[in-house]
C-alpha cells in the first residue's frame, strides 16, 4: 500500500531524528486505523506496483 508521508521536511531544516519520529508516529496511526491514506479515502484498496502491461 502506498502511504502519504512527506519526507520533504529534510529540505525545510528538519533533522533526520525529527523526521524519523514523525514517520514512526504516522506509521503507528496508520497501522492502528486512526488515519487512512489517500487511496483508502478514495476507496482504492488494490494497487498493482511495477507491473508491465494491462492491469485489470
Secondary structure by P-SEA (a helix, b strand, c coil): cccccccccccccccaaaaaaaaaaaaaaaaacccccccccccccccccccccccc
